[in-house]
Amino acid sequence: MATRTSDGDDDANATDFSNEKNMMRFVRKDRWLSVDIAGYRVLRCNWVTSLLASVITWGFIAWSLIDETRATTTLGDW
């Protein structure tokens, strides 16, 4: 018996992203990192977006530590 999802699609048509084959339909193979150890999923991620997020986060942290006065003033205005 098929049930409906919140967007009106049947279960049979909903994409299961826990299945790596389904995921690969939406992510470029050269940007997908999957690591398995002894048959267990250890890591699944888009390494490009993870790297970009890390660079932005660490850049913000560095700016806050290097220029504390201006960072505090600027963040206080937000």
PDB file of N, CA, C and O in Angstrom:
ATOM      1  N   MET A   1       0.840  -1.179   0.000  1.00  0.00           N
ATOM      2  CA  MET A   1       0.000   0.000   0.000  1.00  0.00           C
ATOM      3  C   MET A   1       0.884   1.240   0.000  1.00  0.00           C
ATOM      4  O   MET A   1       1.666   1.440   0.929  1.00  0.00           O
ATOM      5  N   ALA A   2       0.772   2.058  -1.008  1.00  0.00           N
ATOM      6  CA  ALA A   2       1.561   3.281  -1.109  1.00  0.00           C
ATOM      7  C   ALA A   2       0.891   4.389  -0.314  1.00  0.00           C
ATOM      8  O   ALA A   2      -0.332   4.532  -0.324  1.00  0.00           O
ATOM      9  N   THR A   3       1.720   5.172   0.377  1.00  0.00           N
ATOM     10  CA  THR A   3       1.201   6.314   1.112  1.00  0.00           C
ATOM     11  C   THR A   3       1.695   7.590   0.452  1.00  0.00           C
ATOM     12  O   THR A   3       2.634   7.569  -0.344  1.00  0.00           O
ATOM     13  N   ARG A   4       1.070   8.667   0.781  1.00  0.00           N
ATOM     14  CA  ARG A   4       1.450   9.943   0.193  1.00  0.00           C
ATOM     15  C   ARG A   4       2.388  10.692   1.132  1.00  0.00           C
ATOM     16  O   ARG A   4       2.219  10.671   2.351  1.00  0.00           O
ATOM     17  N   THR A   5       3.389  11.360   0.532  1.00  0.00           N
ATOM     18  CA  THR A   5       4.277  12.210   1.307  1.00  0.00           C
ATOM     19  C   THR A   5       3.654  13.589   1.406  1.00  0.00           C
ATOM     20  O   THR A   5       2.615  13.848   0.798  1.00  0.00           O
ATOM     21  N   SER A   6       4.285  14.487   2.177  1.00  0.00           N
ATOM     22  CA  SER A   6       3.723  15.818   2.392  1.00  0.00           C
ATOM     23  C   SER A   6       3.600  16.618   1.096  1.00  0.00           C
ATOM     24  O   SER A   6       2.752  17.505   1.001  1.00  0.00           O
ATOM     25  N   ASP A   7       4.434  16.318   0.097  1.00  0.00           N
ATOM     26  CA  ASP A   7       4.355  17.057  -1.167  1.00  0.00           C
ATOM     27  C   ASP A   7       3.443  16.376  -2.183  1.00  0.00           C
ATOM     28  O   ASP A   7       3.365  16.816  -3.330  1.00  0.00           O
ATOM     29  N   GLY A   8       2.748  15.303  -1.778  1.00  0.00           N
ATOM     30  CA  GLY A   8       1.786  14.657  -2.655  1.00  0.00           C
ATOM     31  C   GLY A   8       2.337  13.504  -3.470  1.00  0.00           C
ATOM     32  O   GLY A   8       1.574  12.859  -4.189  1.00  0.00           O
ATOM     33  N   ASP A   9       3.631  13.215  -3.390  1.00  0.00           N
ATOM     34  CA  ASP A   9       4.214  12.102  -4.135  1.00  0.00           C
ATOM     35  C   ASP A   9       3.938  10.787  -3.420  1.00  0.00           C
ATOM     36  O   ASP A   9       3.838  10.744  -2.194  1.00  0.00           O
ATOM     37  N   ASP A  10       3.818   9.734  -4.184  1.00  0.00           N
ATOM     38  CA  ASP A  10       3.689   8.399  -3.603  1.00  0.00           C
ATOM     39  C   ASP A  10       5.028   7.965  -3.041  1.00  0.00           C
ATOM     40  O   ASP A  10       6.073   8.430  -3.498  1.00  0.00           O
ATOM     41  N   ASP A  11       5.011   7.078  -2.052  1.00  0.00           N
ATOM     42  CA  ASP A  11       6.249   6.525  -1.477  1.00  0.00           C
ATOM     43  C   ASP A  11       7.131   5.914  -2.552  1.00  0.00           C
ATOM     44  O   ASP A  11       8.354   6.042  -2.509  1.00  0.00           O
ATOM     45  N   ALA A  12       6.507   5.251  -3.516  1.00  0.00           N
ATOM     46  CA  ALA A  12       7.268   4.569  -4.563  1.00  0.00           C
ATOM     47  C   ALA A  12       8.061   5.556  -5.405  1.00  0.00           C
ATOM     48  O   ALA A  12       9.090   5.185  -5.970  1.00  0.00           O
ATOM     49  N   ASN A  13       7.614   6.796  -5.504  1.00  0.00           N
ATOM     50  CA  ASN A  13       8.292   7.806  -6.313  1.00  0.00           C
ATOM     51  C   ASN A  13       9.245   8.677  -5.506  1.00  0.00           C
ATOM     52  O   ASN A  13      10.040   9.415  -6.088  1.00  0.00           O
ATOM     53  N   ALA A  14       9.183   8.609  -4.184  1.00  0.00           N
ATOM     54  CA  ALA A  14      10.061   9.427  -3.338  1.00  0.00           C
ATOM     55  C   ALA A  14      11.489   8.894  -3.413  1.00  0.00           C
ATOM     56  O   ALA A  14      11.701   7.682  -3.434  1.00  0.00           O
ATOM     57  N   THR A  15      12.455   9.784  -3.453  1.00  0.00           N
ATOM     58  CA  THR A  15      13.855   9.391  -3.544  1.00  0.00           C
ATOM     59  C   THR A  15      14.396   9.091  -2.159  1.00  0.00           C
ATOM     60  O   THR A  15      14.234   9.890  -1.236  1.00  0.00           O
ATOM     61  N   ASP A  16      15.033   7.946  -2.013  1.00  0.00           N
ATOM     62  CA  ASP A  16      15.643   7.526  -0.755  1.00  0.00           C
ATOM     63  C   ASP A  16      17.122   7.904  -0.786  1.00  0.00           C
ATOM     64  O   ASP A  16      17.923   7.232  -1.436  1.00  0.00           O
ATOM     65  N   PHE A  17      17.484   8.980  -0.084  1.00  0.00           N
ATOM     66  CA  PHE A  17      18.861   9.459  -0.122  1.00  0.00           C
ATOM     67  C   PHE A  17      19.809   8.635   0.751  1.00  0.00           C
ATOM     68  O   PHE A  17      21.014   8.887   0.752  1.00  0.00           O
ATOM     69  N   SER A  18      19.295   7.673   1.481  1.00  0.00           N
ATOM     70  CA  SER A  18      20.194   6.786   2.214  1.00  0.00           C
ATOM     71  C   SER A  18      20.828   5.776   1.263  1.00  0.00           C
ATOM     72  O   SER A  18      21.823   5.137   1.605  1.00  0.00           O
ATOM     73  N   ASN A  19      20.254   5.631   0.073  1.00  0.00           N
ATOM     74  CA  ASN A  19      20.802   4.770  -0.967  1.00  0.00           C
ATOM     75  C   ASN A  19      21.771   5.605  -1.808  1.00  0.00           C
ATOM     76  O   ASN A  19      21.373   6.599  -2.415  1.00  0.00           O
ATOM     77  N   GLU A  20      23.028   5.202  -1.839  1.00  0.00           N
ATOM     78  CA  GLU A  20      24.051   5.999  -2.517  1.00  0.00           C
ATOM     79  C   GLU A  20      23.800   6.129  -4.019  1.00  0.00           C
ATOM     80  O   GLU A  20      24.179   7.136  -4.616  1.00  0.00           O
ATOM     81  N   LYS A  21      23.176   5.143  -4.632  1.00  0.00           N
ATOM     82  CA  LYS A  21      22.859   5.237  -6.065  1.00  0.00           C
ATOM     83  C   LYS A  21      21.905   6.397  -6.337  1.00  0.00           C
ATOM     84  O   LYS A  21      22.046   7.104  -7.335  1.00  0.00           O
ATOM     85  N   ASN A  22      20.941   6.587  -5.453  1.00  0.00           N
ATOM     86  CA  ASN A  22      20.019   7.710  -5.603  1.00  0.00           C
ATOM     87  C   ASN A  22      20.739   9.041  -5.402  1.00  0.00           C
ATOM     88  O   ASN A  22      20.467  10.012  -6.107  1.00  0.00           O
ATOM     89  N   MET A  23      21.637   9.081  -4.458  1.00  0.00           N
ATOM     90  CA  MET A  23      22.383  10.307  -4.176  1.00  0.00           C
ATOM     91  C   MET A  23      23.235  10.713  -5.371  1.00  0.00           C
ATOM     92  O   MET A  23      23.347  11.898  -5.685  1.00  0.00           O
ATOM     93  N   MET A  24      23.830   9.740  -6.030  1.00  0.00           N
ATOM     94  CA  MET A  24      24.722  10.031  -7.146  1.00  0.00           C
ATOM     95  C   MET A  24      23.982  10.625  -8.347  1.00  0.00           C
ATOM     96  O   MET A  24      24.614  11.185  -9.243  1.00  0.00           O
ATOM     97  N   ARG A  25      22.672  10.512  -8.376  1.00  0.00           N
ATOM     98  CA  ARG A  25      21.900  11.150  -9.440  1.00  0.00           C
ATOM     99  C   ARG A  25      21.902  12.665  -9.297  1.00  0.00           C
ATOM    100  O   ARG A  25      21.658  13.377 -10.271  1.00  0.00           O
ATOM    101  N   PHE A  26      22.173  13.169  -8.094  1.00  0.00           N
ATOM    102  CA  PHE A  26      22.086  14.602  -7.818  1.00  0.00           C
ATOM    103  C   PHE A  26      23.431  15.265  -7.544  1.00  0.00           C
ATOM    104  O   PHE A  26      23.518  16.493  -7.535  1.00  0.00           O
ATOM    105  N   VAL A  27      24.474  14.482  -7.321  1.00  0.00           N
ATOM    106  CA  VAL A  27      25.794  15.016  -6.980  1.00  0.00           C
ATOM    107  C   VAL A  27      26.804  14.510  -7.998  1.00  0.00           C
ATOM    108  O   VAL A  27      26.776  13.343  -8.388  1.00  0.00           O
ATOM    109  N   ARG A  28      27.693  15.395  -8.424  1.00  0.00           N
ATOM    110  CA  ARG A  28      28.739  14.973  -9.359  1.00  0.00           C
ATOM    111  C   ARG A  28      29.666  13.977  -8.680  1.00  0.00           C
ATOM    112  O   ARG A  28      30.015  14.138  -7.511  1.00  0.00           O
ATOM    113  N   LYS A  29      30.059  12.951  -9.416  1.00  0.00           N
ATOM    114  CA  LYS A  29      30.893  11.897  -8.842  1.00  0.00           C
ATOM    115  C   LYS A  29      32.232  12.427  -8.343  1.00  0.00           C
ATOM    116  O   LYS A  29      32.752  11.930  -7.344  1.00  0.00           O
ATOM    117  N   ASP A  30      32.797  13.423  -9.014  1.00  0.00           N
ATOM    118  CA  ASP A  30      34.094  13.936  -8.596  1.00  0.00           C
ATOM    119  C   ASP A  30      33.997  14.817  -7.353  1.00  0.00           C
ATOM    120  O   ASP A  30      35.024  15.211  -6.800  1.00  0.00           O
ATOM    121  N   ARG A  31      32.788  15.131  -6.906  1.00  0.00           N
ATOM    122  CA  ARG A  31      32.617  15.951  -5.707  1.00  0.00           C
ATOM    123  C   ARG A  31      32.078  15.159  -4.520  1.00  0.00           C
ATOM    124  O   ARG A  31      31.843  15.729  -3.455  1.00  0.00           O
ATOM    125  N   TRP A  32      31.883  13.877  -4.686  1.00  0.00           N
ATOM    126  CA  TRP A  32      31.299  13.050  -3.639  1.00  0.00           C
ATOM    127  C   TRP A  32      32.377  12.206  -2.987  1.00  0.00           C
ATOM    128  O   TRP A  32      33.137  11.527  -3.677  1.00  0.00           O
ATOM    129  N   LEU A  33      32.449  12.242  -1.683  1.00  0.00           N
ATOM    130  CA  LEU A  33      33.424  11.463  -0.930  1.00  0.00           C
ATOM    131  C   LEU A  33      32.671  10.468  -0.066  1.00  0.00           C
ATOM    132  O   LEU A  33      31.827  10.852   0.744  1.00  0.00           O
ATOM    133  N   SER A  34      32.978   9.185  -0.240  1.00  0.00           N
ATOM    134  CA  SER A  34      32.375   8.174   0.625  1.00  0.00           C
ATOM    135  C   SER A  34      33.470   7.270   1.152  1.00  0.00           C
ATOM    136  O   SER A  34      34.316   6.770   0.411  1.00  0.00           O
ATOM    137  N   VAL A  35      33.420   7.080   2.457  1.00  0.00           N
ATOM    138  CA  VAL A  35      34.418   6.248   3.129  1.00  0.00           C
ATOM    139  C   VAL A  35      33.680   5.157   3.903  1.00  0.00           C
ATOM    140  O   VAL A  35      32.804   5.440   4.719  1.00  0.00           O
ATOM    141  N   ASP A  36      34.048   3.915   3.635  1.00  0.00           N
ATOM    142  CA  ASP A  36      33.513   2.764   4.363  1.00  0.00           C
ATOM    143  C   ASP A  36      34.668   2.050   5.058  1.00  0.00           C
ATOM    144  O   ASP A  36      35.751   1.904   4.491  1.00  0.00           O
ATOM    145  N   ILE A  37      34.429   1.615   6.276  1.00  0.00           N
ATOM    146  CA  ILE A  37      35.421   0.815   6.996  1.00  0.00           C
ATOM    147  C   ILE A  37      34.722  -0.458   7.446  1.00  0.00           C
ATOM    148  O   ILE A  37      33.747  -0.418   8.197  1.00  0.00           O
ATOM    149  N   ALA A  38      35.234  -1.583   6.978  1.00  0.00           N
ATOM    150  CA  ALA A  38      34.690  -2.902   7.310  1.00  0.00           C
ATOM    151  C   ALA A  38      33.198  -2.989   7.014  1.00  0.00           C
ATOM    152  O   ALA A  38      32.447  -3.595   7.778  1.00  0.00           O
ATOM    153  N   GLY A  39      32.767  -2.388   5.912  1.00  0.00           N
ATOM    154  CA  GLY A  39      31.370  -2.456   5.515  1.00  0.00           C
ATOM    155  C   GLY A  39      30.452  -1.464   6.192  1.00  0.00           C
ATOM    156  O   GLY A  39      29.249  -1.469   5.931  1.00  0.00           O
ATOM    157  N   TYR A  40      30.984  -0.607   7.058  1.00  0.00           N
ATOM    158  CA  TYR A  40      30.176   0.403   7.737  1.00  0.00           C
ATOM    159  C   TYR A  40      30.407   1.764   7.106  1.00  0.00           C
ATOM    160  O   TYR A  40      31.539   2.143   6.803  1.00  0.00           O
ATOM    161  N   ARG A  41      29.314   2.492   6.912  1.00  0.00           N
ATOM    162  CA  ARG A  41      29.431   3.853   6.392  1.00  0.00           C
ATOM    163  C   ARG A  41      30.051   4.749   7.456  1.00  0.00           C
ATOM    164  O   ARG A  41      29.499   4.906   8.545  1.00  0.00           O
ATOM    165  N   VAL A  42      31.186   5.329   7.139  1.00  0.00           N
ATOM    166  CA  VAL A  42      31.854   6.209   8.086  1.00  0.00           C
ATOM    167  C   VAL A  42      31.635   7.668   7.699  1.00  0.00           C
ATOM    168  O   VAL A  42      31.377   8.514   8.555  1.00  0.00           O
ATOM    169  N   LEU A  43      31.740   7.954   6.408  1.00  0.00           N
ATOM    170  CA  LEU A  43      31.648   9.339   5.955  1.00  0.00           C
ATOM    171  C   LEU A  43      30.992   9.399   4.585  1.00  0.00           C
ATOM    172  O   LEU A  43      31.334   8.624   3.691  1.00  0.00           O
ATOM    173  N   ARG A  44      30.067  10.303   4.426  1.00  0.00           N
ATOM    174  CA  ARG A  44      29.439  10.588   3.149  1.00  0.00           C
ATOM    175  C   ARG A  44      29.289  12.102   3.080  1.00  0.00           C
ATOM    176  O   ARG A  44      28.575  12.684   3.897  1.00  0.00           O
ATOM    177  N   CYS A  45      29.947  12.753   2.122  1.00  0.00           N
ATOM    178  CA  CYS A  45      29.807  14.204   2.022  1.00  0.00           C
ATOM    179  C   CYS A  45      30.235  14.714   0.654  1.00  0.00           C
ATOM    180  O   CYS A  45      30.958  14.043  -0.083  1.00  0.00           O
ATOM    181  N   ASN A  46      29.773  15.909   0.334  1.00  0.00           N
ATOM    182  CA  ASN A  46      30.232  16.642  -0.831  1.00  0.00           C
ATOM    183  C   ASN A  46      31.442  17.436  -0.338  1.00  0.00           C
ATOM    184  O   ASN A  46      31.282  18.421   0.383  1.00  0.00           O
ATOM    185  N   TRP A  47      32.629  17.021  -0.713  1.00  0.00           N
ATOM    186  CA  TRP A  47      33.845  17.608  -0.159  1.00  0.00           C
ATOM    187  C   TRP A  47      34.018  19.071  -0.571  1.00  0.00           C
ATOM    188  O   TRP A  47      34.665  19.828   0.152  1.00  0.00           O
ATOM    189  N   VAL A  48      33.468  19.487  -1.695  1.00  0.00           N
ATOM    190  CA  VAL A  48      33.610  20.879  -2.138  1.00  0.00           C
ATOM    191  C   VAL A  48      32.853  21.817  -1.202  1.00  0.00           C
ATOM    192  O   VAL A  48      33.401  22.822  -0.751  1.00  0.00           O
ATOM    193  N   THR A  49      31.601  21.491  -0.912  1.00  0.00           N
ATOM    194  CA  THR A  49      30.826  22.348  -0.018  1.00  0.00           C
ATOM    195  C   THR A  49      31.359  22.285   1.415  1.00  0.00           C
ATOM    196  O   THR A  49      31.320  23.284   2.132  1.00  0.00           O
ATOM    197  N   SER A  50      31.851  21.131   1.831  1.00  0.00           N
ATOM    198  CA  SER A  50      32.429  21.018   3.173  1.00  0.00           C
ATOM    199  C   SER A  50      33.684  21.868   3.298  1.00  0.00           C
ATOM    200  O   SER A  50      33.882  22.540   4.310  1.00  0.00           O
ATOM    201  N   LEU A  51      34.534  21.843   2.275  1.00  0.00           N
ATOM    202  CA  LEU A  51      35.746  22.658   2.287  1.00  0.00           C
ATOM    203  C   LEU A  51      35.409  24.147   2.281  1.00  0.00           C
ATOM    204  O   LEU A  51      36.002  24.918   3.035  1.00  0.00           O
ATOM    205  N   LEU A  52      34.472  24.552   1.447  1.00  0.00           N
ATOM    206  CA  LEU A  52      34.069  25.957   1.382  1.00  0.00           C
ATOM    207  C   LEU A  52      33.500  26.435   2.716  1.00  0.00           C
ATOM    208  O   LEU A  52      33.828  27.531   3.170  1.00  0.00           O
ATOM    209  N   ALA A  53      32.660  25.632   3.341  1.00  0.00           N
ATOM    210  CA  ALA A  53      32.091  25.989   4.640  1.00  0.00           C
ATOM    211  C   ALA A  53      33.181  26.104   5.701  1.00  0.00           C
ATOM    212  O   ALA A  53      33.129  26.999   6.545  1.00  0.00           O
ATOM    213  N   SER A  54      34.163  25.214   5.669  1.00  0.00           N
ATOM    214  CA  SER A  54      35.261  25.270   6.637  1.00  0.00           C
ATOM    215  C   SER A  54      36.113  26.520   6.446  1.00  0.00           C
ATOM    216  O   SER A  54      36.494  27.171   7.419  1.00  0.00           O
ATOM    217  N   VAL A  55      36.409  26.854   5.195  1.00  0.00           N
ATOM    218  CA  VAL A  55      37.218  28.051   4.915  1.00  0.00           C
ATOM    219  C   VAL A  55      36.496  29.313   5.384  1.00  0.00           C
ATOM    220  O   VAL A  55      37.113  30.190   5.989  1.00  0.00           O
ATOM    221  N   ILE A  56      35.207  29.409   5.112  1.00  0.00           N
ATOM    222  CA  ILE A  56      34.443  30.584   5.550  1.00  0.00           C
ATOM    223  C   ILE A  56      34.389  30.659   7.070  1.00  0.00           C
ATOM    224  O   ILE A  56      34.584  31.730   7.645  1.00  0.00           O
ATOM    225  N   THR A  57      34.129  29.538   7.721  1.00  0.00           N
ATOM    226  CA  THR A  57      34.049  29.522   9.181  1.00  0.00           C
ATOM    227  C   THR A  57      35.379  29.891   9.822  1.00  0.00           C
ATOM    228  O   THR A  57      35.424  30.734  10.718  1.00  0.00           O
ATOM    229  N   TRP A  58      36.472  29.259   9.365  1.00  0.00           N
ATOM    230  CA  TRP A  58      37.782  29.566   9.946  1.00  0.00           C
ATOM    231  C   TRP A  58      38.247  30.976   9.599  1.00  0.00           C
ATOM    232  O   TRP A  58      38.953  31.602  10.390  1.00  0.00           O
ATOM    233  N   GLY A  59      37.865  31.485   8.432  1.00  0.00           N
ATOM    234  CA  GLY A  59      38.175  32.874   8.089  1.00  0.00           C
ATOM    235  C   GLY A  59      37.482  33.837   9.029  1.00  0.00           C
ATOM    236  O   GLY A  59      38.083  34.815   9.472  1.00  0.00           O
ATOM    237  N   PHE A  60      36.227  33.572   9.338  1.00  0.00           N
ATOM    238  CA  PHE A  60      35.489  34.397  10.290  1.00  0.00           C
ATOM    239  C   PHE A  60      36.129  34.341  11.677  1.00  0.00           C
ATOM    240  O   PHE A  60      36.257  35.368  12.345  1.00  0.00           O
ATOM    241  N   ILE A  61      36.529  33.153  12.109  1.00  0.00           N
ATOM    242  CA  ILE A  61      37.176  32.999  13.414  1.00  0.00           C
ATOM    243  C   ILE A  61      38.495  33.770  13.455  1.00  0.00           C
ATOM    244  O   ILE A  61      38.776  34.472  14.426  1.00  0.00           O
ATOM    245  N   ALA A  62      39.303  33.640  12.399  1.00  0.00           N
ATOM    246  CA  ALA A  62      40.581  34.348  12.342  1.00  0.00           C
ATOM    247  C   ALA A  62      40.357  35.850  12.381  1.00  0.00           C
ATOM    248  O   ALA A  62      41.045  36.550  13.125  1.00  0.00           O
ATOM    249  N   TRP A  63      39.417  36.362  11.604  1.00  0.00           N
ATOM    250  CA  TRP A  63      39.127  37.795  11.604  1.00  0.00           C
ATOM    251  C   TRP A  63      38.715  38.267  12.994  1.00  0.00           C
ATOM    252  O   TRP A  63      39.150  39.327  13.445  1.00  0.00           O
ATOM    253  N   SER A  64      37.872  37.480  13.678  1.00  0.00           N
ATOM    254  CA  SER A  64      37.411  37.847  15.019  1.00  0.00           C
ATOM    255  C   SER A  64      38.550  37.883  16.022  1.00  0.00           C
ATOM    256  O   SER A  64      38.560  38.724  16.920  1.00  0.00           O
ATOM    257  N   LEU A  65      39.513  36.975  15.878  1.00  0.00           N
ATOM    258  CA  LEU A  65      40.641  36.937  16.811  1.00  0.00           C
ATOM    259  C   LEU A  65      41.696  37.990  16.494  1.00  0.00           C
ATOM    260  O   LEU A  65      42.320  38.526  17.409  1.00  0.00           O
ATOM    261  N   ILE A  66      41.903  38.292  15.233  1.00  0.00           N
ATOM    262  CA  ILE A  66      42.933  39.254  14.835  1.00  0.00           C
ATOM    263  C   ILE A  66      42.493  40.684  15.101  1.00  0.00           C
ATOM    264  O   ILE A  66      43.285  41.489  15.592  1.00  0.00           O
ATOM    265  N   ASP A  67      41.264  41.012  14.790  1.00  0.00           N
ATOM    266  CA  ASP A  67      40.757  42.379  14.928  1.00  0.00           C
ATOM    267  C   ASP A  67      39.558  42.380  15.867  1.00  0.00           C
ATOM    268  O   ASP A  67      38.427  42.611  15.441  1.00  0.00           O
ATOM    269  N   GLU A  68      39.814  42.121  17.153  1.00  0.00           N
ATOM    270  CA  GLU A  68      38.735  41.944  18.122  1.00  0.00           C
ATOM    271  C   GLU A  68      37.862  43.180  18.261  1.00  0.00           C
ATOM    272  O   GLU A  68      36.638  43.069  18.336  1.00  0.00           O
ATOM    273  N   THR A  69      38.470  44.344  18.297  1.00  0.00           N
ATOM    274  CA  THR A  69      37.702  45.570  18.512  1.00  0.00           C
ATOM    275  C   THR A  69      36.717  45.811  17.376  1.00  0.00           C
ATOM    276  O   THR A  69      35.526  46.013  17.613  1.00  0.00           O
ATOM    277  N   ARG A  70      37.212  45.791  16.151  1.00  0.00           N
ATOM    278  CA  ARG A  70      36.324  46.038  15.016  1.00  0.00           C
ATOM    279  C   ARG A  70      35.313  44.910  14.836  1.00  0.00           C
ATOM    280  O   ARG A  70      34.169  45.159  14.455  1.00  0.00           O
ATOM    281  N   ALA A  71      35.726  43.672  15.107  1.00  0.00           N
ATOM    282  CA  ALA A  71      34.800  42.535  14.993  1.00  0.00           C
ATOM    283  C   ALA A  71      33.669  42.673  16.002  1.00  0.00           C
ATOM    284  O   ALA A  71      32.509  42.426  15.673  1.00  0.00           O
ATOM    285  N   THR A  72      33.998  43.065  17.224  1.00  0.00           N
ATOM    286  CA  THR A  72      32.974  43.234  18.255  1.00  0.00           C
ATOM    287  C   THR A  72      32.008  44.348  17.868  1.00  0.00           C
ATOM    288  O   THR A  72      30.796  44.209  18.032  1.00  0.00           O
ATOM    289  N   THR A  73      32.545  45.453  17.356  1.00  0.00           N
ATOM    290  CA  THR A  73      31.698  46.576  16.937  1.00  0.00           C
ATOM    291  C   THR A  73      30.815  46.171  15.757  1.00  0.00           C
ATOM    292  O   THR A  73      29.613  46.438  15.761  1.00  0.00           O
ATOM    293  N   THR A  74      31.394  45.539  14.768  1.00  0.00           N
ATOM    294  CA  THR A  74      30.635  45.143  13.593  1.00  0.00           C
ATOM    295  C   THR A  74      29.548  44.126  13.937  1.00  0.00           C
ATOM    296  O   THR A  74      28.410  44.249  13.485  1.00  0.00           O
ATOM    297  N   LEU A  75      29.901  43.133  14.730  1.00  0.00           N
ATOM    298  CA  LEU A  75      28.916  42.109  15.108  1.00  0.00           C
ATOM    299  C   LEU A  75      27.844  42.686  16.028  1.00  0.00           C
ATOM    300  O   LEU A  75      26.699  42.235  16.010  1.00  0.00           O
ATOM    301  N   GLY A  76      28.212  43.675  16.823  1.00  0.00           N
ATOM    302  CA  GLY A  76      27.226  44.326  17.691  1.00  0.00           C
ATOM    303  C   GLY A  76      26.186  45.087  16.884  1.00  0.00           C
ATOM    304  O   GLY A  76      25.038  45.207  17.313  1.00  0.00           O
ATOM    305  N   ASP A  77      26.572  45.605  15.718  1.00  0.00           N
ATOM    306  CA  ASP A  77      25.644  46.332  14.851  1.00  0.00           C
ATOM    307  C   ASP A  77      24.646  45.401  14.169  1.00  0.00           C
ATOM    308  O   ASP A  77      23.560  45.839  13.789  1.00  0.00           O
ATOM    309  N   TRP A  78      24.994  44.133  14.009  1.00  0.00           N
ATOM    310  CA  TRP A  78      24.108  43.192  13.347  1.00  0.00           C
ATOM    311  C   TRP A  78      22.939  42.919  14.232  1.00  0.00           C
ATOM    312  O   TRP A  78      22.055  42.143  13.867  1.00  0.00           O
TER     313      TRP A  78
END
